[in-house]
Amino acid sequence: MEPQFGLVSSWRAMNPETDAPSSPIVDQLQEIHGRYVGFREGRVATYIPELAKANPDWFGICLVTTSGHVYEVGDSSGWAGPNRAF
């Protein structure tokens, strides 16, 4: 099955000032992002050289459903470093 990206939801997350249709998932992700975007504890991991290049100010959330819809807020699609699902 080919993934179907939630383009309206992703687009709205990246452009919250627009009048795009609301999504409860994106609204929740934006609330979580807003709550933790200022969190500055910890350090960038340096035990993997590529991770050491990460900007500590980057913070994004990306949620992909089992049906392939993609919802993202913040800095979730700019860096192509190591990726790992949690």
C-alpha positions as a Python dict, from the first residue, in 0.01 Angstrom:
ca = {
    (1, 'M'): (0, 0, 0),
    (2, 'E'): (140, 339, -100),
    (3, 'P'): (150, 593, 190),
    (4, 'Q'): (-104, 876, 173),
    (5, 'F'): (40, 1191, 321),
    (6, 'G'): (-186, 1420, 524),
    (7, 'L'): (-81, 1721, 318),
    (8, 'V'): (-351, 1953, 451),
    (9, 'S'): (-256, 1867, 807),
    (10, 'S'): (117, 1899, 743),
    (11, 'W'): (68, 2218, 545),
    (12, 'R'): (-148, 2368, 821),
    (13, 'A'): (111, 2273, 1083),
    (14, 'M'): (377, 2462, 890),
    (15, 'N'): (140, 2755, 819),
    (16, 'P'): (-76, 2794, 1133),
    (17, 'E'): (-174, 3153, 1046),
    (18, 'T'): (-384, 3037, 750),
    (19, 'D'): (-749, 2938, 738),
    (20, 'A'): (-681, 2578, 638),
    (21, 'P'): (-918, 2318, 784),
    (22, 'S'): (-847, 2233, 1146),
    (23, 'S'): (-722, 1890, 1248),
    (24, 'P'): (-751, 1766, 1607),
    (25, 'I'): (-424, 1576, 1564),
    (26, 'V'): (-232, 1881, 1442),
    (27, 'D'): (-394, 2095, 1710),
    (28, 'Q'): (-273, 1851, 1977),
    (29, 'L'): (77, 1832, 1826),
    (30, 'Q'): (95, 2213, 1817),
    (31, 'E'): (-6, 2228, 2184),
    (32, 'I'): (264, 1975, 2278),
    (33, 'H'): (522, 2154, 2062),
    (34, 'G'): (437, 2488, 2223),
    (35, 'R'): (469, 2338, 2569),
    (36, 'Y'): (817, 2192, 2513),
    (37, 'V'): (980, 2414, 2248),
    (38, 'G'): (1157, 2617, 2518),
    (39, 'F'): (1293, 2311, 2700),
    (40, 'R'): (1672, 2352, 2700),
    (41, 'E'): (1802, 2080, 2933),
    (42, 'G'): (2039, 1815, 2805),
    (43, 'R'): (2302, 1814, 2533),
    (44, 'V'): (2331, 1711, 2172),
    (45, 'A'): (2454, 1352, 2152),
    (46, 'T'): (2811, 1335, 2025),
    (47, 'Y'): (2873, 960, 2030),
    (48, 'I'): (2740, 942, 1672),
    (49, 'P'): (2930, 1194, 1456),
    (50, 'E'): (2626, 1289, 1248),
    (51, 'L'): (2424, 1362, 1562),
    (52, 'A'): (2698, 1595, 1685),
    (53, 'K'): (2613, 1825, 1389),
    (54, 'A'): (2255, 1878, 1507),
    (55, 'N'): (2149, 2225, 1614),
    (56, 'P'): (2027, 2205, 1976),
    (57, 'D'): (1754, 2459, 1894),
    (58, 'W'): (1583, 2227, 1644),
    (59, 'F'): (1264, 2077, 1777),
    (60, 'G'): (993, 1914, 1575),
    (61, 'I'): (733, 1645, 1604),
    (62, 'C'): (630, 1414, 1323),
    (63, 'L'): (355, 1157, 1362),
    (64, 'V'): (290, 895, 1095),
    (65, 'T'): (-18, 679, 1130),
    (66, 'T'): (-38, 314, 1033),
    (67, 'S'): (-245, 424, 732),
    (68, 'G'): (39, 651, 615),
    (69, 'H'): (-94, 995, 709),
    (70, 'V'): (183, 1236, 811),
    (71, 'Y'): (131, 1514, 1066),
    (72, 'E'): (417, 1744, 1157),
    (73, 'V'): (489, 2061, 1351),
    (74, 'G'): (804, 2259, 1418),
    (75, 'D'): (1143, 2160, 1277),
    (76, 'S'): (1039, 1813, 1170),
    (77, 'S'): (1152, 1795, 808),
    (78, 'G'): (1468, 2002, 768),
    (79, 'W'): (1755, 1776, 871),
    (80, 'A'): (1826, 1441, 711),
    (81, 'G'): (2036, 1300, 993),
    (82, 'P'): (1981, 964, 1161),
    (83, 'N'): (1616, 888, 1215),
    (84, 'R'): (1468, 651, 1466),
    (85, 'A'): (1108, 581, 1560),
    (86, 'F'): (1035, 579, 1930),
}
